[in-house]
Structure formats: C-alpha cells, structure tokens
Amino acid sequence: MSTDNISSPDTEPASSPPEPSLPELPPEPPVVAARRISPWLFVAVVALALAGWQWLETRQQLDETRREVARRLADADAAGKEERGARGQLLEQIEDLQAKFGVVDSRLAEFESQGAALQSMYEDLARSREEATLLEVEQALTLAQQQLQLAGNVAVAVLALQTADARLARLDKPSYLPLRNALAKDLGRLNAQPFVDVAGISLRLEEIIGGVDKLPLLALDRPAAVAKSTPAEAEAGAAWWRLAAADAWQALRGLVRIQRFDREEPVLLAPEQSFFLRENLKLRLLNARLALLARDHGTFRSELKVAQDWLQHYFVADDPAVKEAQGKLQQLLAADLGADLPGLSDSLAALAKLRGGKDAR
C-alpha cells in the first residue's frame, strides 16, 4: 500500500470542501428557561432542611430537658415532703424533750429545795455524833410507826427497827442500853406476828369478782332437761310408731316448764335489777379487798359475810360455780389474818426519855 494515500491526522488535506453553515437557533422560550434549577434554590432547600433538622433536635432536647426538670422537681418535692415530715418529727421530739426537761428541772428544783431543807436541818441538829445518831433512830422509829399504822407493813417496820438498833450499836455506850432493850422487845413482838398472804387473798377475791357475772340467779333457774332415749334403747325398742309417739311426747313436754316454789319463794328480779345485784356484789368484794389492804379485819370479814348471804339468797346454791365461790369465801373467812399489830410505844418512850435526859444535861 502506498504511503501517498495515507494522510497524517495532524495535517489537513490540502483542499477540503467548506463546511456548511448551521442555521441559528431561535432563542429559548421563557418556559424552558424557568425549568432550569437554580443552585441557590438547592442551597436554600438544604439550608431549610438543616434548619428543620436542627429545630427537631432542639425540640427533642428541650422535651428531654423538660422531662428531666419535671423529674428532678418531683424528686425535690418528695425530698421536701420527707424533710418536712422529718422536721415535724424532730420538732415533736424536741417539744417532748423540752417538756421532759421542764419536768426534770422542776423535780431538780424540788429536790434541791428538799436537799437544802435537809442540809439546814442536819446542820442545825448534827452538832455531835450522838445527836445525829439519835435523830436517825427517831426517824427510823417514826417510819416504822407509820408503816404499821397506815399500811400494816410489818417487814418495813422490822427493817427500820433493825437499822435503828444497828445505829445504836455503833456508838457502844451504856446509856443507850434501855433504848436497845425496848427495840429488842418491839422486834420480838413484830416477828411473832403470823405471816398474812395479802397478795394471795387479793388474787382470790379478784377471781371471785371475775366470776360473778357467770353465776346463775335463783329467779332465773331452769330445771334440768329430760334425757332423751339413747340409740341403744331405740334399737331395742319396738315398732316405729312407738318411737314416733315417744318423740312427739318429748317435744310436747318441752313446751311446758314446771318449777316448784313451795319451799322458799325466790326473789323475783327484773333484768336491770339483776345487773345492779351483780355490781353491788362486786362492790362488796372490792370493799373487802380494800379493807384487807388497810388491815381493817372487821370490815373485811363483814363484807365477806354479806357476800356469802347474797350468794345464798339470790343465786342457785346447788350450782357448781356458786358452790366454788362460797367455798373460797369460807376459806378467806377462816384465814388467820392475825390480831391488831402492836405499837412501838416502848421504843418511843425510851427514846423520849433518853432525849429528855440529854436536854437536861
């Protein structure tokens, strides 16, 4: 192939036909130009999307912040309520403590006044060891006399006399022997007194008082129910019509109640009168209990006898509960309560004589 027919791409042919001229296009209509998207519109859309997204995110953050603030406010409100409750309890405790402190202060002031009075009394009377000892002995004898007269407490009186004798024994002087002899005699008389179980007697009275409401009254007594035929009798019985007749007879007998009043007519009491009867019986037993504590043996026995008479007159004497109450009252009446407690006249007279001799000196 000849190289003459091959032309270089960079070299134009020596002669080329002229290019035809294209016709000029008419200008684009306005509608086609409007269809072109402006880049500023895209930027505005993007900016608007970013602003909307930022607004949504800010809205969510605000909602979360609002919920967190509400939760914290609720927690703070609950904590405030708890704090107010704790503060109220603390104020109540403080008021209670202040009231207690006030009582303690008043007691302390009272004790201080009593201590000052006792201190001044001891300063006036304790001029010597003998005077102080005699004062203690006198106080012990006074305490023993009060316990015997007011409460009938023999144990405390014996302890007071033993304390007084021990005080005199420390002095070891012959001038106190008459007083010690009188104390020994009084101690012997008190120790010879029988032991009275006041607490046990009081508990027995309390048991009787608690059972008064269950005791049946004589006016409301009912006869014992008629025993029905046993199954063995029914099995050994005759025909069915006899059993039916027996049942009908039992039912008919239950409609009528027969009670005898020929021996002694019981006292008829209305329901409200029966209530007051039981209450008055309780008051009698309570009076007996108070008389026992006060060492009033006469009143104690008289009240128990009245209670016995009432149980015999107004209540069913054959009832087991009434019999038990009567037995307990009889045991209490038979109990040895001891005679009247002796006084301490010998010891008090010996002490007065000793004090008079010392004053004369």
C-alpha positions as CSV (number, residue, x, y, z in Angstrom):
1,M,0.0,0.0,0.0
2,S,1.3,3.4,-1.0
3,T,2.1,6.0,1.6
4,D,0.8,8.7,-0.5
5,N,-2.8,7.8,0.1
6,I,-2.4,7.9,3.9
7,S,-2.6,11.3,5.3
8,S,-1.4,12.4,8.7
9,P,-4.2,13.1,11.1
10,D,-2.4,16.3,12.1
11,T,-2.1,17.6,8.7
12,E,-5.2,18.9,7.0
13,P,-5.8,18.0,3.4
14,A,-4.6,20.4,1.0
15,S,-8.0,21.2,-0.1
16,S,-11.2,20.5,1.8
17,P,-14.7,21.5,0.9
18,P,-16.1,24.3,3.0
19,E,-18.3,23.3,6.0
20,P,-21.9,24.0,5.6
21,S,-23.1,26.8,7.9
22,L,-25.7,25.7,10.5
23,P,-28.8,27.8,10.8
24,E,-29.1,29.9,14.0
25,L,-31.4,28.5,16.6
26,P,-34.1,30.7,17.8
27,P,-33.9,31.9,21.4
28,E,-35.4,29.5,24.1
29,P,-38.8,30.3,25.2
30,P,-39.3,31.6,28.8
31,V,-41.0,28.4,30.0
32,V,-37.9,26.3,29.1
33,A,-35.6,28.8,30.9
34,A,-37.7,28.6,34.0
35,R,-37.3,24.8,34.1
36,R,-33.7,25.1,34.8
37,I,-32.9,24.6,38.6
38,S,-31.1,27.4,40.1
39,P,-28.2,26.4,42.5
40,W,-29.3,28.9,45.0
41,L,-32.7,27.2,45.3
42,F,-30.8,23.9,46.1
43,V,-28.8,25.7,48.7
44,A,-32.0,27.2,50.2
45,V,-33.6,23.8,50.3
46,V,-30.6,22.3,52.0
47,A,-30.4,25.1,54.5
48,L,-34.1,24.8,55.2
49,A,-33.7,21.0,55.8
50,L,-30.8,21.7,58.1
51,A,-32.8,24.3,59.9
52,G,-35.7,21.8,60.3
53,W,-33.5,19.0,61.5
54,Q,-31.8,21.4,63.9
55,W,-35.3,22.5,65.1
56,L,-36.4,18.9,65.6
57,E,-33.2,18.1,67.5
58,T,-33.6,21.2,69.6
59,R,-37.2,20.3,70.3
60,Q,-36.3,16.8,71.4
61,Q,-33.5,18.2,73.6
62,L,-36.0,20.7,75.1
63,D,-38.5,17.9,75.7
64,E,-35.8,15.7,77.4
65,T,-34.7,18.7,79.4
66,R,-38.3,19.4,80.4
67,R,-38.9,15.8,81.5
68,E,-35.6,15.8,83.4
69,V,-36.5,19.1,85.1
70,A,-40.0,17.7,85.9
71,R,-38.4,14.5,87.3
72,R,-36.0,16.5,89.4
73,L,-38.8,18.8,90.6
74,A,-40.8,15.7,91.6
75,D,-37.8,14.2,93.4
76,A,-37.2,17.6,95.1
77,D,-40.9,17.7,96.1
78,A,-40.8,14.2,97.6
79,A,-37.5,15.0,99.3
80,G,-39.1,18.2,100.6
81,K,-42.1,16.3,101.9
82,E,-39.8,13.8,103.6
83,E,-37.7,16.6,105.0
84,R,-40.9,18.4,106.3
85,G,-42.0,15.1,107.9
86,A,-38.6,14.5,109.4
87,R,-38.6,18.1,110.6
88,G,-42.1,17.7,112.1
89,Q,-41.0,14.5,113.9
90,L,-37.8,16.3,115.1
91,L,-39.9,19.2,116.3
92,E,-42.2,16.9,118.2
93,Q,-39.2,15.1,119.7
94,I,-37.8,18.5,120.6
95,E,-41.0,19.5,122.3
96,D,-41.2,16.2,124.1
97,L,-37.7,16.6,125.3
98,Q,-38.4,20.2,126.3
99,A,-41.4,19.0,128.3
100,K,-39.3,16.3,129.9
101,F,-36.5,18.8,130.6
102,G,-39.1,21.0,132.2
103,V,-40.3,18.2,134.4
104,V,-36.7,17.3,135.3
105,D,-36.0,20.9,136.1
106,S,-39.0,21.2,138.3
107,R,-38.1,17.9,140.0
108,L,-34.5,19.0,140.3
109,A,-35.6,22.3,141.9
110,E,-37.9,20.4,144.2
111,F,-35.0,18.0,145.1
112,E,-32.7,21.0,145.6
113,S,-35.2,22.6,147.9
114,Q,-35.7,19.4,149.8
115,G,-31.9,18.9,149.9
116,A,-31.4,22.4,151.1
117,A,-34.0,21.9,153.8
118,L,-32.4,18.6,154.9
119,Q,-29.0,20.2,154.8
120,S,-30.1,23.0,157.0
121,M,-31.8,20.6,159.3
122,Y,-28.7,18.4,159.5
123,E,-26.5,21.4,160.1
124,D,-28.7,22.5,163.0
125,L,-29.1,19.1,164.6
126,A,-25.8,17.4,163.8
127,R,-23.8,19.1,166.5
128,S,-22.4,15.8,167.6
129,R,-22.3,12.2,166.5
130,E,-24.7,11.2,169.2
131,E,-27.3,13.8,168.2
132,A,-27.1,12.7,164.6
133,T,-27.5,9.0,165.6
134,L,-30.5,9.8,167.9
135,L,-32.0,11.7,165.0
136,E,-31.6,8.8,162.7
137,V,-33.1,6.4,165.3
138,E,-36.1,8.7,165.8
139,Q,-36.7,8.9,162.0
140,A,-36.5,5.1,161.8
141,L,-39.0,4.7,164.7
142,T,-41.3,7.2,163.0
143,L,-41.1,5.4,159.7
144,A,-41.8,2.0,161.4
145,Q,-44.8,3.5,163.3
146,Q,-46.2,5.0,160.1
147,Q,-45.8,1.7,158.2
148,L,-47.6,-0.2,161.0
149,Q,-50.5,2.2,161.4
150,L,-51.1,3.2,157.8
151,A,-50.1,0.3,155.7
152,G,-49.7,-2.6,158.1
153,N,-46.3,-3.4,156.6
154,V,-44.5,-5.4,159.2
155,A,-41.5,-6.2,157.1
156,V,-40.6,-2.5,156.6
157,A,-41.2,-1.8,160.3
158,V,-38.9,-4.6,161.3
159,L,-36.2,-3.4,158.9
160,A,-36.5,0.1,160.3
161,L,-36.1,-1.1,163.9
162,Q,-33.1,-3.3,162.9
163,T,-31.5,-0.2,161.3
164,A,-32.1,1.9,164.4
165,D,-30.5,-0.9,166.6
166,A,-27.5,-1.1,164.3
167,R,-27.0,2.7,164.6
168,L,-27.1,2.5,168.4
169,A,-24.7,-0.5,168.4
170,R,-22.1,1.6,166.6
171,L,-22.0,4.1,169.5
172,D,-21.5,1.3,172.1
173,K,-22.5,3.3,175.1
174,P,-24.3,2.1,178.2
175,S,-26.7,5.0,178.2
176,Y,-28.3,3.5,175.1
177,L,-29.0,0.1,176.5
178,P,-32.6,0.9,177.7
179,L,-33.5,2.1,174.2
180,R,-31.9,-1.0,172.7
181,N,-33.8,-3.3,175.1
182,A,-37.1,-1.6,174.1
183,L,-36.2,-2.0,170.4
184,A,-35.5,-5.7,171.0
185,K,-38.9,-6.2,172.7
186,D,-40.7,-4.5,169.8
187,L,-38.8,-6.6,167.3
188,G,-39.8,-9.7,169.1
189,R,-43.5,-8.8,169.1
190,L,-43.4,-7.9,165.4
191,N,-41.5,-11.1,164.4
192,A,-44.1,-13.1,166.4
193,Q,-46.9,-11.8,164.1
194,P,-48.2,-14.5,161.7
195,F,-47.5,-14.1,158.0
196,V,-50.5,-12.9,156.1
197,D,-50.5,-13.6,152.4
198,V,-52.2,-10.4,151.4
199,A,-51.3,-10.8,147.7
200,G,-52.8,-14.3,147.6
201,I,-56.0,-13.3,149.3
202,S,-56.3,-10.4,147.0
203,L,-55.9,-12.7,144.0
204,R,-58.6,-15.0,145.3
205,L,-61.0,-12.1,145.7
206,E,-60.2,-11.0,142.2
207,E,-61.1,-14.5,140.9
208,I,-64.5,-14.4,142.7
209,I,-65.2,-10.9,141.3
210,G,-64.4,-12.1,137.8
211,G,-66.8,-15.0,138.1
212,V,-69.8,-13.0,139.5
213,D,-71.3,-12.3,136.0
214,K,-71.4,-16.1,135.3
215,L,-73.2,-17.1,138.5
216,P,-76.9,-18.1,137.8
217,L,-79.6,-16.3,139.6
218,L,-82.2,-18.2,141.6
219,A,-85.1,-16.4,140.0
220,L,-83.9,-17.4,136.5
221,D,-83.1,-21.0,137.3
222,R,-84.2,-23.7,134.9
223,P,-84.9,-27.3,135.6
224,A,-82.6,-29.9,134.1
225,A,-83.6,-31.1,130.6
226,V,-85.2,-34.5,130.4
227,A,-82.8,-37.1,128.9
228,K,-83.9,-38.5,125.6
229,S,-83.8,-42.2,124.8
230,T,-80.5,-43.5,123.8
231,P,-79.7,-45.2,120.4
232,A,-79.5,-48.5,122.3
233,E,-83.0,-48.1,123.6
234,A,-84.2,-47.1,120.2
235,E,-82.6,-50.2,118.7
236,A,-84.1,-52.4,121.4
237,G,-87.4,-50.6,121.1
238,A,-90.5,-51.9,119.4
239,A,-92.2,-50.7,116.3
240,W,-91.7,-47.4,114.6
241,W,-95.0,-46.0,115.8
242,R,-93.8,-46.2,119.4
243,L,-90.6,-44.3,118.5
244,A,-92.7,-41.7,116.8
245,A,-95.0,-41.4,119.7
246,A,-92.0,-41.1,122.1
247,D,-90.5,-38.3,120.0
248,A,-93.9,-36.5,119.9
249,W,-94.2,-36.8,123.7
250,Q,-90.7,-35.4,124.2
251,A,-91.5,-32.4,122.0
252,L,-94.8,-31.8,123.9
253,R,-93.0,-31.9,127.3
254,G,-90.5,-29.3,126.1
255,L,-93.3,-26.8,125.6
256,V,-94.2,-26.8,129.3
257,R,-91.9,-25.9,132.3
258,I,-92.9,-26.8,135.8
259,Q,-90.9,-25.2,138.7
260,R,-91.6,-25.6,142.5
261,F,-91.8,-22.6,144.8
262,D,-93.3,-24.3,147.7
263,R,-90.2,-24.4,149.9
264,E,-88.9,-20.9,149.7
265,E,-90.1,-18.3,147.2
266,P,-87.1,-16.8,145.3
267,V,-86.7,-13.1,144.9
268,L,-88.0,-12.1,141.5
269,L,-85.7,-9.6,139.9
270,A,-86.0,-7.6,136.7
271,P,-83.1,-7.7,134.3
272,E,-81.8,-4.3,135.3
273,Q,-82.2,-5.3,139.0
274,S,-80.1,-8.4,138.4
275,F,-77.4,-6.3,136.8
276,F,-77.3,-4.0,139.8
277,L,-77.3,-7.0,142.1
278,R,-74.2,-8.4,140.5
279,E,-72.5,-5.0,140.5
280,N,-73.3,-4.5,144.2
281,L,-71.9,-7.9,145.0
282,K,-68.7,-6.9,143.1
283,L,-68.5,-3.7,145.2
284,R,-68.8,-5.7,148.4
285,L,-65.9,-7.9,147.4
286,L,-63.9,-4.8,146.4
287,N,-64.6,-3.2,149.7
288,A,-63.3,-6.4,151.4
289,R,-60.2,-6.2,149.3
290,L,-59.6,-2.6,150.3
291,A,-60.2,-3.4,153.9
292,L,-57.6,-6.2,153.7
293,L,-55.0,-3.8,152.3
294,A,-55.8,-1.3,155.1
295,R,-55.6,-4.1,157.8
296,D,-59.2,-3.4,158.7
297,H,-60.1,-7.0,159.5
298,G,-63.5,-6.3,160.9
299,T,-64.7,-4.7,157.7
300,F,-63.0,-7.4,155.7
301,R,-64.9,-10.2,157.4
302,S,-68.3,-8.3,157.5
303,E,-68.1,-7.7,153.7
304,L,-67.3,-11.3,153.0
305,K,-70.3,-12.4,155.2
306,V,-72.6,-10.1,153.3
307,A,-71.3,-11.6,150.0
308,Q,-72.0,-15.1,151.3
309,D,-75.5,-14.2,152.4
310,W,-76.2,-12.7,148.9
311,L,-74.9,-15.8,147.2
312,Q,-77.1,-18.0,149.4
313,H,-80.2,-15.8,149.0
314,Y,-80.1,-14.6,145.3
315,F,-78.1,-17.3,143.5
316,V,-78.6,-21.0,142.8
317,A,-76.9,-22.7,145.8
318,D,-76.6,-26.1,144.0
319,D,-74.7,-24.6,141.0
320,P,-71.0,-25.7,140.9
321,A,-69.8,-22.2,140.3
322,V,-71.8,-20.8,143.3
323,K,-70.5,-23.6,145.5
324,E,-67.0,-22.9,144.5
325,A,-67.4,-19.2,145.2
326,Q,-69.0,-20.0,148.6
327,G,-66.0,-22.3,149.4
328,K,-63.5,-19.6,148.5
329,L,-65.3,-17.1,150.7
330,Q,-65.4,-19.6,153.6
331,Q,-61.6,-20.2,153.2
332,L,-61.0,-16.4,153.3
333,L,-63.1,-16.0,156.4
334,A,-61.2,-18.9,158.1
335,A,-57.8,-17.4,157.1
336,D,-55.7,-16.2,160.1
337,L,-55.2,-12.5,159.5
338,G,-53.5,-12.0,162.8
339,A,-54.5,-9.7,165.6
340,D,-54.1,-6.0,165.6
341,L,-50.5,-5.0,165.1
342,P,-48.6,-3.9,168.2
343,G,-47.3,-0.4,168.5
344,L,-43.9,0.9,169.3
345,S,-44.8,2.7,172.5
346,D,-41.9,1.2,174.5
347,S,-39.2,2.2,172.0
348,L,-40.7,5.7,171.6
349,A,-40.9,6.2,175.3
350,A,-37.3,5.0,175.8
351,L,-36.2,7.4,173.1
352,A,-38.1,10.3,174.6
353,K,-36.6,9.6,178.0
354,L,-33.1,9.4,176.5
355,R,-33.6,12.7,174.6
356,G,-35.0,14.4,177.8
357,G,-32.0,13.3,179.8
358,K,-29.6,14.7,177.3
359,D,-31.5,18.0,177.1
360,A,-31.5,18.3,180.9
361,R,-27.7,18.0,180.8
